Amino acid sequence: MAEGIMPTEQAMEMDRLLLIHDIVTRVTDGLYQAPIDKDKTKLILDIGTGTGIWAISIGDEFPEATVIGNDLSANMPTFVPPNVKFEVDDVESPWLYDQKFDWIFCRYMAASIFEWPKLVNTIYDNLEPGGWAEFQDFDLQYYSDDGSLKPEDPLLFWISTLLDAARQLKRDPNPGSKLEGWAKDAGFQNIVHKKYKIPIGGLEGLSMRLYTNVLKWKVEEILVLLAKVRKDLKNPNIHALMDL
């Protein structure tokens, strides 16, 4: 994972990632969507592994495969299945693996990558013939299907400001809807694009670094805004969503 805008040294970030993992696996009904053949899948790469929970779960499900999880942060677990290993690496640096992968899995990298098309091409180049790449990522812009999220709502102001800050850092906060096109451009075949609606939540973990370091807000100002945002989140008349 490239150096993202999310905080990497706080327990709340790990909790946030675990919560997202739980939500997404429930919404998508599983750990993965690709039609993976367990008998032919021997080497798996999990990009931006974060807590490592996906790599560990896949290691248990694919005991005959080797699973590598990489991340720029070193917050990986210590006790893992024998076929799982973790490494600290920047996926936007040159890849130095001496083998190609049967399956490369990449998720939750919104607002963390400088050059998405380059990364998708690198993934393509590091797959065995007939191998699979799977991307699970967001468009972080909030919206509502029924118009209940209004332009003047603090929730919409908050996320729009946050995404503007990500763009100032040259990190695309909305890769989800673009991944299909990038995959086609890289040469992938048998592309399937699915969209899921995800309920939203989690404020400080998303806000503090961007609002303080990029937008130069004071912590007190951020907390006041987040109090208003929480009020919107608890409002049963606002049905805010984002897309996976």
Secondary structure as GFF3:
##gff-version 3
##sequence-region A 1 244
A	DSSP	alpha_helix	11	28	.	.	.	ID=ss1
A	DSSP	beta_strand	43	47	.	.	.	ID=ss2
A	DSSP	alpha_helix	53	61	.	.	.	ID=ss3
A	DSSP	beta_strand	66	71	.	.	.	ID=ss4
A	DSSP	beta_strand	84	88	.	.	.	ID=ss5
A	DSSP	beta_strand	101	107	.	.	.	ID=ss6
A	DSSP	alpha_helix	116	125	.	.	.	ID=ss7
A	DSSP	beta_strand	127	136	.	.	.	ID=ss8
A	DSSP	beta_strand	139	143	.	.	.	ID=ss9
A	DSSP	alpha_helix	154	168	.	.	.	ID=ss10
A	DSSP	three_ten_helix	176	178	.	.	.	ID=ss11
A	DSSP	alpha_helix	179	186	.	.	.	ID=ss12
A	DSSP	beta_strand	197	199	.	.	.	ID=ss13
A	DSSP	alpha_helix	204	209	.	.	.	ID=ss14
A	DSSP	pi_helix	210	214	.	.	.	ID=ss15
A	DSSP	alpha_helix	219	233	.	.	.	ID=ss16
A	DSSP	beta_strand	241	243	.	.	.	ID=ss17
###
